Amino acid sequence: MPNRITRLDELQALCPLRSGAFIVTVFGDVAFPGGGELWIGHLIDLCAELGISETLVRTSVSRLVAAGQLIGTRRGRRSYYALSPNAQEEFERAAQVIYTAPQDRPWRFLFFPGGHTPDLLERLGMAAISAQLGFGPARTEVPDGSVAFTAYADGSGSDLSAMLAQVYPLDALAQDCNGFLNLAQAMTTLAIPDPKTALQARLVLTHAWRKIALRAPRLPAHLLPQGHPEPDARTAFGQRYLALCPAAEQHARAILTLDDGQAARRDKVLAGRHAALQTGPSGLI
């Protein structure tokens, strides 16, 4: 029987939140479209009911500023934060992974003369064939320090799927996706009394999916093992996200500082995001 939740704080059991990672999700989902500023008081308020204290919020924001991901501005006694230009580029790449479905791509072998690191390959959605060789869909720029060989699969699709099942941790991905499906189903029972709660629920949903999507190989559904839950998890994310958006956006716009140009850019980014989410792995959701 799926979990049932009636209060916002019950989400913690299904999706434990680390302050720094969750605040990155807040800026990516709320502040990134349009590039507006967020007052730290509003950020603290968003996090409080999700078990993240004011102290943790302030500490995490300070670390993100030190890391060059956020830029702080002080007006009077209030501190506002926005994404740095470098972070904007990073968030744009992440958004393409989080909010869009995988596409068929050519395949790529990356050779690293000095050896690769597992976290680099994971960010690229690639698998390690050896200490110097990575393999996966050719969907990003070739990283520095590597030589790329791009290829097209020749042979039966079933043999390719068998190869992918050996080089990628698809069983672990399935386990993560099943956990996400439990969260998405449980959230349908959550009472949404106001726009703020809708935004908080959308942020938790996005945070849970982001943790999976940014580590997943993004293989097209027809190349996954039969019955693999990744396409269903992606569809569930899109359905629940879109259902929460009308109310969530009311609160997002109320707490963001946007000029007219930023508001117009936000509308354009969100329209593209919503259009992508309305298309599942096999057509319209």
C-alpha positions as CSV (number, residue, x, y, z in Angstrom):
1,M,0.0,0.0,0.0
2,P,1.5,3.4,-0.9
3,N,2.4,5.9,1.8
4,R,-0.1,8.5,2.7
5,I,0.9,11.9,3.9
6,T,-1.3,14.7,5.1
7,R,1.3,17.2,6.4
8,L,4.3,18.9,4.8
9,D,6.7,17.8,7.5
10,E,5.9,14.1,6.7
11,L,7.7,14.5,3.4
12,Q,11.0,14.3,5.3
13,A,10.6,10.5,5.8
14,L,10.3,9.9,2.1
15,C,12.8,12.5,0.9
16,P,15.4,13.5,3.5
17,L,16.7,17.0,2.8
18,R,20.2,18.3,3.1
19,S,20.2,22.1,3.4
20,G,22.9,22.9,0.9
21,A,21.6,20.6,-1.8
22,F,18.0,21.7,-1.2
23,I,18.8,25.4,-1.5
24,V,20.5,24.6,-4.9
25,T,17.1,23.1,-5.9
26,V,15.3,26.2,-4.7
27,F,17.4,28.5,-6.9
28,G,17.3,26.2,-9.8
29,D,13.5,25.7,-9.8
30,V,12.4,29.1,-8.5
31,A,15.1,31.8,-9.2
32,F,16.8,30.4,-12.3
33,P,14.0,31.1,-14.8
34,G,14.4,34.8,-15.4
35,G,17.3,35.3,-13.1
36,G,15.5,37.1,-10.3
37,E,16.7,37.7,-6.7
38,L,15.5,36.0,-3.6
39,W,15.4,37.6,-0.2
40,I,17.0,35.3,2.4
41,G,14.0,35.8,4.7
42,H,11.7,34.2,2.1
43,L,14.2,31.4,1.7
44,I,14.3,30.8,5.4
45,D,10.5,30.7,5.4
46,L,10.3,28.2,2.6
47,C,12.7,25.9,4.4
48,A,11.4,26.2,8.0
49,E,8.5,23.8,7.7
50,L,10.7,21.3,5.8
51,G,13.0,20.8,8.8
52,I,15.8,23.1,7.7
53,S,16.6,25.8,10.3
54,E,17.5,29.4,9.8
55,T,21.1,28.7,10.9
56,L,21.5,25.9,8.3
57,V,20.0,28.2,5.6
58,R,22.4,31.0,6.3
59,T,25.4,28.7,6.5
60,S,24.5,27.0,3.2
61,V,24.0,30.3,1.5
62,S,27.3,31.6,2.7
63,R,29.0,28.5,1.3
64,L,27.3,28.9,-2.0
65,V,28.5,32.5,-2.2
66,A,32.0,31.4,-1.3
67,A,31.8,28.7,-4.0
68,G,30.8,31.4,-6.6
69,Q,27.4,30.0,-7.3
70,L,25.4,32.9,-5.6
71,I,25.9,36.6,-5.6
72,G,24.7,38.6,-2.6
73,T,23.3,42.1,-2.6
74,R,22.4,44.1,0.5
75,R,19.6,46.7,0.5
76,G,19.0,48.3,3.8
77,R,18.9,45.5,6.3
78,R,17.9,42.9,3.8
79,S,20.2,40.5,2.0
80,Y,19.1,39.3,-1.5
81,Y,20.8,36.5,-3.5
82,A,20.9,35.6,-7.2
83,L,22.7,33.1,-9.3
84,S,26.1,34.1,-10.6
85,P,26.7,34.1,-14.4
86,N,28.7,30.8,-14.2
87,A,25.9,29.2,-12.1
88,Q,23.3,30.3,-14.6
89,E,25.2,28.3,-17.3
90,E,25.5,25.3,-14.9
91,F,21.8,25.5,-14.1
92,E,20.8,25.7,-17.7
93,R,22.6,22.4,-18.4
94,A,21.0,20.8,-15.3
95,A,17.5,22.0,-16.4
96,Q,17.9,20.2,-19.7
97,V,18.4,17.0,-17.8
98,I,15.7,17.5,-15.1
99,Y,12.8,18.8,-17.2
100,T,13.3,17.1,-20.6
101,A,13.0,13.5,-21.7
102,P,16.0,11.5,-23.1
103,Q,16.5,11.5,-26.8
104,D,18.2,9.0,-29.1
105,R,21.8,10.1,-29.5
106,P,25.0,8.7,-31.2
107,W,27.3,6.9,-28.8
108,R,30.6,8.2,-27.6
109,F,33.7,6.7,-26.2
110,L,35.9,9.1,-24.2
111,F,39.5,8.3,-23.7
112,F,41.3,10.0,-20.8
113,P,45.1,9.6,-21.1
114,G,45.6,10.6,-17.5
115,G,42.5,8.6,-16.3
116,H,39.0,9.8,-15.4
117,T,37.2,10.2,-12.2
118,P,33.9,8.4,-11.5
119,D,32.1,11.7,-10.5
120,L,33.0,13.3,-13.9
121,L,31.6,10.3,-15.8
122,E,28.5,10.4,-13.7
123,R,27.9,14.0,-14.5
124,L,28.2,13.2,-18.2
125,G,25.8,10.3,-17.9
126,M,28.6,7.9,-18.9
127,A,29.8,4.5,-17.7
128,A,33.3,3.5,-16.9
129,I,34.7,0.8,-19.2
130,S,38.2,1.1,-17.8
131,A,40.3,3.5,-15.8
132,Q,40.8,5.5,-18.9
133,L,37.7,4.9,-21.0
134,G,34.2,6.1,-20.6
135,F,31.1,5.2,-22.7
136,G,27.6,6.7,-23.1
137,P,25.3,8.9,-25.2
138,A,27.0,11.8,-27.0
139,R,25.0,14.6,-25.5
140,T,27.5,17.1,-24.0
141,E,30.7,18.9,-25.1
142,V,33.8,16.8,-25.0
143,P,35.5,17.5,-21.6
144,D,39.0,18.9,-21.4
145,G,41.7,16.2,-21.1
146,S,39.9,13.6,-23.2
147,V,39.6,12.4,-26.8
148,A,36.2,11.5,-28.1
149,F,35.2,8.8,-30.6
150,T,31.6,9.1,-31.7
151,A,29.8,6.0,-33.1
152,Y,26.5,4.6,-34.1
153,A,25.3,1.2,-32.9
154,D,25.3,-1.5,-35.5
155,G,23.5,-4.7,-34.6
156,S,20.4,-5.9,-32.7
157,G,18.8,-3.6,-30.2
158,S,18.5,-6.4,-27.7
159,D,22.3,-6.9,-27.8
160,L,22.8,-3.1,-27.2
161,S,20.4,-3.2,-24.3
162,A,22.3,-6.2,-22.8
163,M,25.5,-4.2,-23.1
164,L,24.0,-1.2,-21.4
165,A,22.6,-3.3,-18.6
166,Q,26.1,-4.5,-17.9
167,V,28.0,-1.2,-18.0
168,Y,25.3,0.9,-16.2
169,P,24.0,0.4,-12.6
170,L,20.4,0.1,-13.9
171,D,19.3,-2.0,-10.9
172,A,20.3,0.8,-8.5
173,L,18.5,3.3,-10.8
174,A,15.4,1.2,-10.7
175,Q,15.5,1.2,-6.9
176,D,15.8,5.0,-6.8
177,C,13.0,5.4,-9.3
178,N,10.6,3.1,-7.3
179,G,11.3,5.2,-4.2
180,F,10.5,8.3,-6.2
181,L,7.3,6.8,-7.5
182,N,6.3,6.1,-3.8
183,L,7.0,9.8,-3.0
184,A,5.0,11.1,-6.0
185,Q,2.0,8.8,-5.2
186,A,2.1,9.9,-1.5
187,M,2.1,13.5,-2.5
188,T,-1.3,13.1,-4.1
189,T,-2.7,12.7,-0.6
190,L,-1.0,15.9,0.7
191,A,-3.3,18.8,1.5
192,I,-2.4,21.9,-0.4
193,P,-4.1,24.7,1.5
194,D,-2.2,27.6,0.0
195,P,0.3,28.6,-2.8
196,K,3.2,28.5,-0.4
197,T,2.6,24.8,0.5
198,A,2.2,24.1,-3.3
199,L,5.6,25.6,-3.9
200,Q,7.2,23.7,-1.0
201,A,5.7,20.5,-2.3
202,R,6.9,21.2,-5.8
203,L,10.4,21.9,-4.5
204,V,10.6,18.6,-2.6
205,L,9.3,16.8,-5.6
206,T,11.9,18.5,-7.9
207,H,14.7,17.9,-5.4
208,A,13.9,14.2,-5.2
209,W,13.8,13.9,-9.0
210,R,16.9,16.0,-9.5
211,K,19.0,13.7,-7.4
212,I,18.0,10.8,-9.7
213,A,18.0,12.6,-13.0
214,L,21.5,14.2,-12.7
215,R,23.0,10.8,-12.0
216,A,21.0,8.7,-14.5
217,P,22.4,7.8,-17.9
218,R,19.3,9.2,-19.6
219,L,18.9,6.2,-21.9
220,P,15.8,6.2,-24.2
221,A,13.0,4.0,-22.8
222,H,13.4,1.4,-25.6
223,L,16.9,0.7,-24.5
224,L,16.1,0.1,-20.8
225,P,15.3,-3.4,-19.5
226,Q,11.7,-4.4,-19.9
227,G,9.6,-3.0,-17.0
228,H,12.3,-0.6,-15.8
229,P,10.6,2.1,-13.8
230,E,12.6,5.1,-15.0
231,P,10.1,6.2,-17.8
232,D,7.2,5.9,-15.3
233,A,9.1,7.9,-12.7
234,R,9.9,10.6,-15.3
235,T,6.2,10.7,-16.3
236,A,5.1,10.9,-12.6
237,F,7.4,13.8,-12.0
238,G,6.0,15.7,-15.0
239,Q,2.4,15.0,-14.0
240,R,2.8,16.0,-10.4
241,Y,5.0,19.0,-11.2
242,L,2.5,20.4,-13.6
243,A,-0.4,19.8,-11.2
244,L,1.3,21.9,-8.5
245,C,2.5,24.7,-10.8
246,P,-0.6,27.0,-10.9
247,A,-0.7,27.5,-7.2
248,A,3.1,27.2,-6.7
249,E,3.8,29.9,-9.2
250,Q,1.6,32.4,-7.3
251,H,3.9,32.1,-4.3
252,A,7.1,32.0,-6.4
253,R,6.2,35.3,-8.1
254,A,5.2,36.9,-4.8
255,I,8.7,36.2,-3.2
256,L,10.9,36.9,-6.2
257,T,12.3,40.3,-7.1
258,L,11.9,40.6,-10.9
259,D,12.1,43.5,-13.3
260,D,9.9,43.5,-16.5
261,G,12.6,42.0,-18.6
262,Q,13.3,39.2,-16.1
263,A,9.6,38.5,-15.8
264,A,9.3,38.1,-19.5
265,R,12.3,35.8,-19.6
266,R,10.8,33.8,-16.8
267,D,7.5,33.3,-18.7
268,K,9.5,32.1,-21.7
269,V,11.6,29.6,-19.7
270,L,8.6,28.2,-17.8
271,A,6.6,27.8,-21.0
272,G,9.4,25.7,-22.5
273,R,9.8,23.8,-19.3
274,H,6.1,23.0,-19.1
275,A,5.9,22.0,-22.8
276,A,8.8,19.6,-22.2
277,L,7.1,18.0,-19.2
278,Q,3.9,17.5,-21.1
279,T,5.8,15.1,-23.4
280,G,6.5,11.8,-21.8
281,P,8.9,9.0,-23.1
282,S,6.2,7.7,-25.5
283,G,4.3,10.8,-26.3
284,L,2.0,13.2,-24.4
285,I,1.6,12.7,-20.7
